[in-house]
Each structure stands twice: as structure tokens, then as C-alpha cells.
Amino acid sequence: MHSHDSSTTWRSNRTRSHALQQRAERFFPGGVNSPVRAFRAVGGAPPFIDRAEGAYLYDADGNRYIDYFGSWGPMILGHAFPPVVEAIERAARNSASFGASTAAEGDLAERINACYPAVEKMRFVSSGTEATMSAIRLARAATGRNIIVKFEGCYHGHADGLLVKAGSGVATFGIPGSAGVPEAVAHLTLALPYNDLSAVEAAFAAHPGAIAAVILEPVVGNAGCIPPAEGYLARLRAITRREGALLIVDEVMTGFRVALGGAVQLYRLVADRAPDLVTLGKIVGGGLPVGVFGGKRELMDLLAPLGPVYQAGTLSGNPLAMSAGLATITYLEENKDKVYPHLEATAKAAAEGVAAEAERASVPLTLNRVGSMWTWFFKPGPVRNYGEAAESDTAAFGRFHRAMLDRGVWLPPSQFEAAFLGFAHADEEVQATVAAARQAFAERAN
Ligand SMILES: *Cc1c(COP(=O)(O)O)cnc(C)c1O
């Protein structure tokens, strides 16, 4: 290696990860239990993780990486954050599950309601997929309508009706939806371009009285990071209200991420602009499997046992998951004036620092960022919707990803996934990341 900065020029040995991948491929399709983990979009072999602490991941061969995907969002406080670890240990000593009610569910619900006043009542589930799937069922029951409007590039989990033009993993693999989804189900989903209100008006005009709900990521993360245009969310609220359709804001990724009260707080979707239903996941479980759907009391009371909409879960409100979520949300609330400004400053430095290196190396790159979630799109020009994101040079992104991984920086392994950082990332990690990017772009030029 001909470089001035030897600390970031190592090539990692991944012999043991390679062997573990071979075994995994015997048992799991693609060797993985969730497709994007297989690194097919960027090439190269995925390292197997042994442990993680703060901002760092350590793989099975002892290599260390600065983590920029945070378990796809949940690890906002950093890995093995002591208050979270202690809460899980304490809960585990009292048994991992009861299948009966606990105080912890109410404790976490109180904190969620305090951060999200729009979530008057809620249900805990075990994944974001379950949360959005249940919210859709509720919206259909409440309105007596069947059609769901979603937006191209938005991902709301892998339920049948929501896999139409669903960004991230789906976009990465070039699958236009998924095999195995009946047309009869897919036909009830209208996928419209994001940030385009005229498309929404046209859909309501074409299907009068038939659209149950509009569901969206208030900041898209699953096509890469795409912020909502000025006034877009407020107008969607006004249109859905006028048309008697529900607005479901899917904050599984953005919840507690872009602000303590998520995008609902950041974009002031409060009072008469409040969404009917909100879905949460990822951060709300502190790294354990938790999803939430909630909103207006009268809607939520349609659920069994009070109402006719069935929804249930053996492990819903699991005490370990509740304890991890409660420790995470409590810390975020009590330290919000410290945590969120730190996330903003470090994310800005990392995202803009790398973008500046790209510019210096004449690599066309567009940076979209909202707080501590962002994407470097390998293309010139703005990215306001999935179509513009899809113009990115994914091969160039793949080379960048591999070059960064070889220098100990683990970016999300797809052009269409948002990068995150957490409270444990500091100036040292940012500087190392920018230095690695400088080398990666230089290597590409040579
Ligand atoms: C991750 C995600 C989901 C799905 O959550 P899972 O826990 O993976 O099922 C749904 N919506 C959004 C916006 C997400 O980012």
C-alpha cells in the first residue's frame, strides 16, 4: 500500500468469516436470515460479527469496523450501551417471557405516548412488519375501504400488500415486488411517486371513496435517504382528511431517530395535522424485537377484545424487549438536549466530510441527510424520489463500499439503504471515516 496514513490502509483477513459463510449457506438461503445481509448488492463477503461496543463492530477474525448501519437503525445509543445491557440482564433473571401482562408494557407505553402524543393508544408487536400490517388491517376496518396508497421506494416490511415497489432489499435485487404475492392482493395497493402531490390527487380522483389509507415513510430511508419536500406531509394530511382516508406515518426507521418525537415532531404533524396511525420499531426496542402501532383512541379500540379487528402475538410486549426499549427511550428522553445535537453534529461532519472528499476526487455524489440518517447517492443532481435514486451508479457504490470495508468502515451494503450513526460516534471515528474515504476515492482514480 502506498499511503501516508497507515492506520486506515489495512486489508482485513476474513478467513473465519468465510468459513462461517460456507456453513451458513448450507442452512439458510443465501447464507442469511434477511437478504441484504448477504452483500449481493455490493459484492464481497459479509463479515460475521462476534461482538460490538459503542461505535465499533468486531468480526470473527478480530477485525474492527466503525459501524454506519447500527443494526439497520436501532442502535442509536451505540452497541452494548451499559444501561440497556443492565436492563436486559435484570429482566432476564425474572424469566424471559410470561405471556401475561407486566408493568413494563405500561412503562414503555407511557414514554412512547409522552414522545408521540398522537399515539394515544397502542399495541406492541415483535417487528415493524407486523406493526404496518396490523395498521393496514385496522385502517381497512375503520373505513370499510380496501385500497392502500403507498409510495415507490418506501418499505413497510414484507407483508403481501406492502411489497409493491418497496425500495431497499427489493430494489437491490431488482424484484418488482415479490413472487408469491397474489395479483388480487397487489391490485389493492397503488404505488405512487414520492414528493408528488398531483399523483395523490389523481389517485383519489380515480378511486373515489375507495382508498382506506395512505402509508408513507415521512423521511424515506429504504430507497436511500429522501426528505419530504416542504409542505408535502401537511398537504398529504389535508388531502387524506378531505377524502376520509387515514394517514399512516411509518416511523419504524425515523421514530426517535430524526428527533425524539420522530418526523411527526420534526415536521410538526401535530393537532389537526396529527396522523391517524403511527408505526414504530427499531429504536423503540433498543436492539430487541419490538414494533408498535398506535394512534387515535377510537381507532385502536376497534381491536380485539374491544372490537372486531383481530390481532395478537405470543411474544408481544415481551419483558426483555420492553426493558431494552424502556432503557433506550428513557435515556434518550432524559438526555435529549445532549444526544440529538451530538448526533446532528457528528452525522453532519461524517456525511459532509466524505462528500467533500468525493468532490475533491471529482466523483459525482449527491448527499441527502436528515439528522443522523443520510445517503451518498453516486450520481449528480437531486434525489427527490425513487426514480432519481435509481439513477445512481450502483457499481461505483459497490466499489466504494468494499474499499471502505477494507479500511475498517462498515457502510450499509446497498446504495438504497440509509446510513446511520449513534451517540457513541465521536470526532475520532468521523476523522478516520473521512480519511478512509479520501483513500477509497484516490484508489478508484488510480
Ligand atoms: C425496517 C422497516 C420496517 C420493517 O420492520 P421489520 O422490523 O424489519 O419488520 C417497516 N417500515 C420501515 C420504514 C422500516 O424501515
The ligand as an SDF file (V2000), in Angstrom:
LIG
                    3D

 15 15  0  0  0  0  0  0  0  0999 V2000
  -37.3740   -1.6960    8.8730 C   0  0  0  0  0  0  0  0  0  0  0  0
  -38.6610   -1.0990    8.4500 C   0  0  0  0  0  0  0  0  0  0  0  0
  -39.8630   -1.8200    8.5040 C   0  0  0  0  0  0  0  0  0  0  0  0
  -39.8990   -3.2860    8.8330 C   0  0  0  0  0  0  0  0  0  0  0  0
  -39.5010   -3.5480   10.1380 O   0  0  0  0  0  0  0  0  0  0  0  0
  -39.0120   -5.0540   10.4910 P   0  0  0  0  0  0  0  0  0  0  0  0
  -38.8070   -4.9890   11.9710 O   0  0  0  0  0  0  0  0  0  0  0  0
  -37.7720   -5.2910    9.7140 O   0  0  0  0  0  0  0  0  0  0  0  0
  -40.1090   -5.9730   10.1030 O   0  0  0  0  0  0  0  0  0  0  0  0
  -41.0340   -1.1670    8.2240 C   0  0  0  0  0  0  0  0  0  0  0  0
  -41.0360    0.1450    7.8830 N   0  0  0  0  0  0  0  0  0  0  0  0
  -39.9050    0.8610    7.8120 C   0  0  0  0  0  0  0  0  0  0  0  0
  -39.9770    2.3040    7.4480 C   0  0  0  0  0  0  0  0  0  0  0  0
  -38.6790    0.2600    8.0770 C   0  0  0  0  0  0  0  0  0  0  0  0
  -37.5520    0.9750    7.9560 O   0  0  0  0  0  0  0  0  0  0  0  0
  1  2  1  0
  2  3  1  0
  2 14  2  0
  3  4  1  0
  3 10  2  0
  4  5  1  0
  5  6  1  0
  6  7  2  0
  6  8  1  0
  6  9  1  0
 10 11  1  0
 11 12  2  0
 12 13  1  0
 12 14  1  0
 14 15  1  0
M  END
$$$$
